[in-house]
């Protein structure tokens, strides 16, 4: 007689996560950050508390947001006596980030939510001064514009410095991930490359440029001048244009097109 199959309708969230479990690795990478005793640190998805245990010893205050009720209850019990830990049972994407004061973020985020989490952090009214996010190497490279600039990289770079500061071993996680994982660093620029009053125009420019091409934005004569100013070969493809050249093209667009329309 064949065995009955057992189906789990709603497995807990943590079943699909890759937990960073090496305390030695966690301590080593946190020492390489600017996190100090004076900092307020937000942790997204603390899971089983491996990172939280290190953060509570390193900073003034830890705010941890956990969506899974079972994990939240476990964390609440473990950190009940800690005065510098505040736990929230909530979906981070629906949770309100601090609306005032400086804060930093350090998290091993769910890989499936990487883009949504980064967008929330970078588009909030009070963005973190710095963030360190454990994510897939491929996603990190897309945000960095490697090998070619993406819409997301072009929208982030005017306002944030970004880099990869750590390459993990897959053995640092449980269960072991099927992809390479890195620590992605994001830091708010003290002086953005694009003034706030030009942000929307820049966003429309790069969005249209990537979608329709530069010929959609300039006349033939304007485009020739803009490419020359940006140091771009006339037969270059969009994938060959680097961020600093997009900045130059935008400035040309403002001078040749937007001012002419006023």
C-alpha positions in Angstrom: 0.0 0.0 0.0 1.6 3.4 -1.0 2.5 5.8 1.7 0.4 9.0 2.1 2.2 12.2 1.3 2.2 14.9 3.9 1.9 18.4 2.7 2.8 21.4 4.8 0.6 24.3 3.7 2.4 27.2 5.4 6.0 26.3 6.4 7.6 28.9 8.8 9.6 31.7 7.1 12.9 30.5 8.5 12.7 27.2 6.6 13.7 29.1 3.4 16.4 31.2 5.0 20.2 30.8 5.0 21.3 31.7 8.5 24.8 33.2 9.1 25.8 31.0 12.0 29.6 31.5 12.4 30.0 33.8 15.5 33.7 34.2 14.7 32.9 35.4 11.2 30.1 37.8 12.4 32.5 39.3 15.0 35.2 39.7 12.4 33.1 41.5 9.9 31.4 43.8 12.4 34.9 44.9 13.6 35.5 46.0 10.0 32.4 48.3 10.0 32.1 51.7 11.7 29.5 50.3 14.2 30.4 51.6 17.7 29.0 51.9 21.2 27.2 55.1 20.3 25.2 53.7 17.4 21.6 52.7 17.0 21.5 49.7 14.7 18.5 48.2 12.9 18.6 44.5 12.1 16.2 43.1 9.5 15.2 39.5 10.1 17.3 38.5 13.1 16.1 34.9 12.7 17.8 32.8 15.5 19.7 35.8 16.9 23.3 34.9 15.7 24.0 38.5 14.6 21.9 40.1 17.4 24.0 38.5 20.1 27.1 40.2 18.7 25.4 43.6 18.0 24.1 44.0 21.6 27.7 44.0 22.8 28.9 46.5 20.1 26.3 49.3 20.0 24.1 51.5 22.2 20.8 50.1 20.9 19.5 47.3 18.6 16.1 47.4 16.9 15.3 44.0 15.4 12.3 43.3 13.2 11.3 39.7 12.8 8.3 38.6 10.7 8.2 34.9 11.9 6.2 34.5 15.1 8.1 31.4 16.2 11.4 33.1 15.8 10.2 36.3 17.4 9.0 34.4 20.5 12.3 32.7 20.8 14.2 36.0 20.5 11.9 37.7 23.0 12.6 35.0 25.5 16.4 35.1 25.0 16.7 39.0 25.1 14.1 39.6 27.7 16.6 41.1 30.2 18.5 43.3 27.7 17.8 47.0 28.0 19.4 47.9 24.6 17.3 45.5 22.5 13.9 46.3 21.0 12.2 43.5 19.2 9.3 44.0 16.8 7.1 41.2 15.4 6.5 42.8 12.0 7.1 42.6 8.2 10.0 45.0 7.7 8.6 46.2 4.3 5.6 47.5 6.2 7.4 48.7 9.3 8.2 52.4 9.8 11.9 53.2 9.8 13.2 55.7 12.4 11.8 59.1 11.4 14.6 61.1 13.1 18.1 60.6 14.3 21.0 58.7 12.8 20.9 55.0 12.6 22.8 52.2 10.8 21.6 48.9 9.4 23.3 45.5 9.6 21.4 42.5 8.4 21.5 39.1 6.8 18.4 39.8 4.6 16.2 37.2 2.8 17.7 37.0 -0.7 14.2 37.0 -2.3 13.5 40.4 -0.8 16.8 42.1 -1.6 15.6 44.7 -4.1 12.5 45.6 -2.0 14.5 46.0 1.2 17.2 48.2 -0.5 14.5 50.3 -2.1 12.8 50.9 1.2 16.1 51.8 2.9 17.2 54.2 0.2 13.9 55.9 -0.5 12.8 56.6 3.0 12.6 60.1 4.4 15.4 59.4 6.9 17.8 57.0 5.2 20.4 55.1 7.3 23.8 56.8 7.4 25.3 53.4 6.5 24.0 49.9 5.9 25.7 46.5 5.6 23.6 43.8 4.0 24.4 40.2 3.4 23.1 39.3 -0.1 23.8 37.3 -3.2 26.9 38.3 -5.0 25.0 38.7 -8.3 22.5 41.2 -6.8 25.4 43.2 -5.2 27.1 43.5 -8.6 23.9 44.7 -10.3 23.6 47.4 -7.7 27.2 48.4 -8.3 26.6 48.5 -12.1 28.9 45.5 -12.9 29.5 44.5 -15.6 27.1 47.2 -16.9 25.1 50.0 -15.3 21.5 49.1 -14.5 18.6 51.4 -13.8 19.0 50.6 -10.1 22.7 51.3 -10.0 22.2 54.7 -11.8 19.5 55.7 -9.4 21.6 54.8 -6.3 25.0 56.1 -7.2 24.2 59.9 -7.1 23.3 59.6 -3.4 25.2 56.6 -2.0 28.7 55.2 -2.1 28.6 51.4 -2.5 31.0 48.5 -2.4 31.5 44.9 -1.5 33.5 44.6 1.8 33.4 40.8 2.5 33.2 37.6 0.5 31.7 34.8 2.6 32.3 31.1 2.4 29.2 29.1 1.8 30.1 27.1 4.9 29.4 30.2 7.0 25.7 29.5 6.5 23.1 26.9 7.5 21.7 25.6 5.3 24.5 26.1 2.8 23.4 28.5 0.0 23.6 27.5 -3.6 25.0 30.9 -4.6 28.0 33.1 -3.6 27.2 35.5 -0.9 28.8 38.9 0.0 28.5 41.8 2.5 27.3 44.8 0.6 28.1 48.3 2.1 26.0 51.3 1.4 26.9 54.8 2.7 24.9 58.0 2.3 26.9 60.7 0.5 27.4 63.9 2.5 27.0 65.8 -0.8 25.0 64.1 -3.5 26.1 64.2 -7.1 22.6 65.4 -8.1 20.9 68.3 -6.3 17.6 67.4 -4.7 15.6 69.7 -7.0 17.0 67.8 -10.0 16.4 64.3 -8.7 13.1 63.6 -10.5 14.4 65.0 -13.8 17.5 62.7 -13.5 15.4 59.7 -12.8 13.2 60.4 -15.8 16.3 60.9 -17.9 18.1 57.7 -17.1 14.8 55.7 -17.2 13.9 56.9 -20.7 17.5 56.7 -21.9 17.8 53.0 -20.9 14.4 52.1 -22.2 14.3 54.0 -25.5 17.9 55.1 -26.2 19.6 58.4 -26.2 18.3 59.3 -29.6 14.8 59.6 -28.0 16.1 62.4 -25.7 18.4 64.5 -28.0 18.3 65.8 -31.5 21.1 64.4 -33.7 23.2 67.6 -33.3 22.6 67.6 -29.5 23.5 64.0 -29.1 26.7 64.4 -31.0 27.7 67.3 -28.7 26.6 65.4 -25.6 28.6 62.3 -26.5 31.7 64.3 -27.2 31.4 66.1 -23.8 31.0 62.8 -22.0 33.9 61.2 -23.8 31.6 58.5 -25.3 32.4 57.0 -28.7 29.5 57.6 -31.2 29.0 53.9 -31.8 29.1 52.9 -28.1 26.2 50.8 -26.8 24.2 51.8 -23.7 25.9 49.0 -21.7 29.3 50.6 -22.3 28.3 53.9 -20.8 29.5 54.3 -17.2 27.8 56.2 -14.4 30.1 59.3 -14.5 29.3 59.6 -18.2 25.5 59.3 -17.5 26.0 62.3 -15.2 27.6 64.3 -17.9 24.9 63.3 -20.4 22.2 64.5 -17.9 23.9 67.8 -17.5 24.0 68.2 -21.3 20.3 67.2 -21.4 19.5 70.0 -18.9 21.5 72.5 -20.9 20.5 71.6 -24.4 16.9 70.3 -24.0 15.3 71.4 -20.7 16.5 75.0 -20.8 15.6 75.3 -24.4 12.0 74.3 -23.5 11.7 77.0 -20.8 
